[in-house]
Structure formats: structure tokens, C-alpha cells
Amino acid sequence: MKVWLVAGILGLAIASTWAQNTDSKQDDKWVAPPDAAAKTNPLAGNADAVAGGHKLFLRSCAECHGEDGTGVQEGVANLQLPAVQKQSDGSFFWKITNGNVKKGMPAFARLPEAQRWQIVSFLRTLKPSAPGDGQPTSPNAQ
Amino acid sequence: MRTLWLSFCSVVLFLIPAKAQEAPYFVTYDHHLEEPRNLEIGTSTTLGVPRSGPRFYLAPYMELEYGLKAWWTTEFYLEGQSTNGDSAVFTGWRLENRFRVFNREHRINPILYIEYENVNEATRIQKEIVGNSPSFGEPNAELVNTRSHELETKLILSSDVHDWNLSENFIVEKNLSASEDFEFGYALGFARPLGTMASAGNCRFCRENFAAGLELYGGLGSTNGFGLHDTTHYLAPVISWQLSDNASLHISPAIGLTQQSNPVLLRFGYSYEIRGFGRKVAQLFGGKP
């Protein structure tokens, strides 16, 4: 029994190391369908929605994207980049909902729709903190 | 002494924190997997009162759930059991894996589930119910001597419809250490968060922190006799409360629907999520952030 326990713990540790997100590469195919991209944010302009969205972002997104959205891991999108910010609200919503599972971005469909729109509202508040920030990341990654 | 120790562990683990926004199910699985590199430590207890005899039992279990990939979650369980007027025993361990089939969300999202169980006959956690009704009359000292290696598979189908989650699980289990039949079971559930907008502040009692639903689960016999004859079935309201960003509490009183079922099962659990656990461990071994 002890042997199995030790093996299990060691296995988890090895798997943790192996499972690092090394496969988050640019995925040009990760594009929202036109009808999804055309959706408008029903909470746009709602300050309370932004504040709640910030809380949700810290809870669900900051682990990979960082508290300021610039991305803490290689291959994770810098959400401040103009190339990312030029996407429509509907496109953000679609990407949050569906994720890009094979590339490491989880689907957040478990969050109620309103909360996903709140995150979109918060993403719109992210502004580049300095020119040249976050250059290594890709707009299409995660 | 062992009863005391098991009760102590059960209470201590209960006081550790389940994660927000997850469906509040105990038995039914939905298609939402653990986020990559997050570790969730959970503890739950099943308290049951058999229909015949006054002896209630308490079956605590601890689970470690880890998101290996966005499409693959693995989970390890340790479980025990304590029967009033009998003894407290360790009943075994389980290792389960869930795999997401599709890259995107669909109307119905399938998840493949496979679990290996190394448990003895004293197990009472009832994480799944398969086959025909179990016997609750024998003492633990006898039950622990019969250890079984079981393989359990599930087809999980799950849908999110306007903030409601609807999930259906179909279960097939095979005891590998005895020439027994394949056993079948099912679990169905629906649930919804009570509040859909996140408030700006951190409030513990906001509606957004609560989710409620209903589960129906039970056995469907075996290859020797498929159907509802001599099987146990439960109807269980479920509720979860997110205590903090990382911690949540779940409770579910289940009502036995057949003569073979326990009249009541009470389940309660608590879980705590460590975000970025894998990244932190990898950094210890010199991995990239």
C-alpha cells in the first residue's frame, strides 16, 4: 500500500512537471465564427459589470494571463496588445466560452453568460502599461 | 481509537475549503474539467442509515484532482468507513481520468471517464451506484478481507443551456479480481447558479456564490439481469456554497427511492483549490514559469 501511495505522489509530481503548458503556440484557426463575433456585449458601459469582471478575471484568468493581462507564461496571449484588443466583444466572449482546449486554453462555459460578458467588459479596460510590453506573445495564442 | 481517529480526520478535512462555479453534484459528472495545473484538494463524507438495523455508517473520502491538460483531468481518492458499534477501516483507493473529446463547446459535450478502484467490500462512499443492492449487514472485520480490483468506465454527456447544466452519466463497472458480470448504473443531474452576475466586492452570502440542483442516480443491474429489479436509487437535492475564491462547501441529502436503498444518505464535502500548483512544482524542479 505504502509503495502505491509513494508511487502515486511521485507520479503526480512528475505529471505536474510534464504537463507544463509548452504546447501553447499560435493557432490561426482559433477564430470566432462571424455570427458569434458579431454579438454585442449587453453589459457594455456598466461600471459594476467591469468591477465584477475584474474579480472574475483575477479568479479565472490571471493564473496564466497575469493580473495585468500581459501573460505570465510563454505562448499565452498578452491581452493588452492592440492586435488582441481589436477583436470584437463577441469574439472575446466566444473564445472565453469555448476555449482552445487542445492548445491549453480551458473553456469557461461553466461560468454564467453574464459573468463571461463581465470578463469581456473588464478586458476592454486593459491598456498597455508601456510601449513594447509583452512582445513575445501571440495575439492568437489562448 | 480508530473510530476516533477517523472521525477526527473527517472533521479536520471538512474544515479545509470546494471551488466556485462548479456544478454542485456529488455523484453526477459534467463536462467541465479542472483547469490545467490547478490542484483541488477535497474531502467529502457519506453518512448513511441502512433500512434494516440501527447502525449508521460514516464514509469519508479525500480527493486530489489535478488538471493535467485542458482536456485531461486526473483524480486520486483515499477512502475509509466507520460503522456505529463496529469499527473504522481504510477501504481503499481509486484513480480516475476524464478526457474531453471535442475542442469546442457543443450542444452535448461527451467526456470519457475511466477509473481503477482498489477497494474492499467495506466501501460505503457510494460515489457511483451500480449493479444490484449491496448488503449492509456484515461486520467490517469480514468485509475488509474481500478486496477487489475494479475497472469503471463512464460516458458523460453534459450540456449548458442558459446557465443551466444538464448532465447524464452512463456507467459500466467490472470486477477484475472475480468472475463477476459487468454492472451498470446511471446518474442524471441538473443545476444552476442562484445568481448570474458577479458583484464587485467579496461577499460570502451573495446569490452568485450559491448553486443548486437535483441528482437522480442508481443501479441498473448487470449482464446477468439488466433492469431495475433489486436495485438502489436515490433522488438528491444538491447545493454548493463558494466560501472564498478557492474554497467551497457542498451538501446533499439523498432520499432512497426503493426498498433496497438506504432511506436517507447525507453527503457533505469541502474542497480547496490551489491555482497554478503544477507551475509552482515545475519551478521547484527548474521548469519554465
Chai-1 contact restraints between the chains, C-beta under 6 A:
chainA,res_idxA,chainB,res_idxB,connection_type,confidence,min_distance_angstrom,max_distance_angstrom,comment,restraint_id
A,G8,B,F76,contact,1.0,0.0,6.0,A-B,restraint_1
A,A15,B,L68,contact,1.0,0.0,6.0,A-B,restraint_2
A,S16,B,G278,contact,1.0,0.0,6.0,A-B,restraint_3
A,S16,B,V281,contact,1.0,0.0,6.0,A-B,restraint_4
A,T17,B,A282,contact,1.0,0.0,6.0,A-B,restraint_5
A,T17,B,F285,contact,1.0,0.0,6.0,A-B,restraint_6
A,T17,B,G287,contact,1.0,0.0,6.0,A-B,restraint_7
A,A19,B,L68,contact,1.0,0.0,6.0,A-B,restraint_8
A,A19,B,G278,contact,1.0,0.0,6.0,A-B,restraint_9
A,Q20,B,A282,contact,1.0,0.0,6.0,A-B,restraint_10
A,Q20,B,G287,contact,1.0,0.0,6.0,A-B,restraint_11
A,D48,B,A200,contact,1.0,0.0,6.0,A-B,restraint_12
A,A51,B,A200,contact,1.0,0.0,6.0,A-B,restraint_13
A,G52,B,A198,contact,1.0,0.0,6.0,A-B,restraint_14
A,G52,B,S199,contact,1.0,0.0,6.0,A-B,restraint_15
A,G52,B,A200,contact,1.0,0.0,6.0,A-B,restraint_16
A,K55,B,A198,contact,1.0,0.0,6.0,A-B,restraint_17
A,L56,B,A198,contact,1.0,0.0,6.0,A-B,restraint_18
A,R59,B,D245,contact,1.0,0.0,6.0,A-B,restraint_19
A,E63,B,R275,contact,1.0,0.0,6.0,A-B,restraint_20
A,E63,B,G276,contact,1.0,0.0,6.0,A-B,restraint_21
A,N98,B,R104,contact,1.0,0.0,6.0,A-B,restraint_22
A,N98,B,E105,contact,1.0,0.0,6.0,A-B,restraint_23
A,V101,B,A70,contact,1.0,0.0,6.0,A-B,restraint_24
A,V101,B,W71,contact,1.0,0.0,6.0,A-B,restraint_25
A,V101,B,R100,contact,1.0,0.0,6.0,A-B,restraint_26
A,V101,B,N103,contact,1.0,0.0,6.0,A-B,restraint_27
A,K102,B,N103,contact,1.0,0.0,6.0,A-B,restraint_28
A,G104,B,A70,contact,1.0,0.0,6.0,A-B,restraint_29
A,P106,B,E35,contact,1.0,0.0,6.0,A-B,restraint_30
A,P106,B,A70,contact,1.0,0.0,6.0,A-B,restraint_31
A,A107,B,E105,contact,1.0,0.0,6.0,A-B,restraint_32
A,A109,B,E105,contact,1.0,0.0,6.0,A-B,restraint_33
A,A109,B,D160,contact,1.0,0.0,6.0,A-B,restraint_34
A,R110,B,Q21,contact,1.0,0.0,6.0,A-B,restraint_35
A,R110,B,H32,contact,1.0,0.0,6.0,A-B,restraint_36
A,L111,B,Q21,contact,1.0,0.0,6.0,A-B,restraint_37
A,P112,B,D163,contact,1.0,0.0,6.0,A-B,restraint_38
A,P112,B,P193,contact,1.0,0.0,6.0,A-B,restraint_39
A,P112,B,T196,contact,1.0,0.0,6.0,A-B,restraint_40
A,A114,B,T196,contact,1.0,0.0,6.0,A-B,restraint_41
A,A114,B,M197,contact,1.0,0.0,6.0,A-B,restraint_42
A,Q115,B,A198,contact,1.0,0.0,6.0,A-B,restraint_43
A,Q118,B,A198,contact,1.0,0.0,6.0,A-B,restraint_44
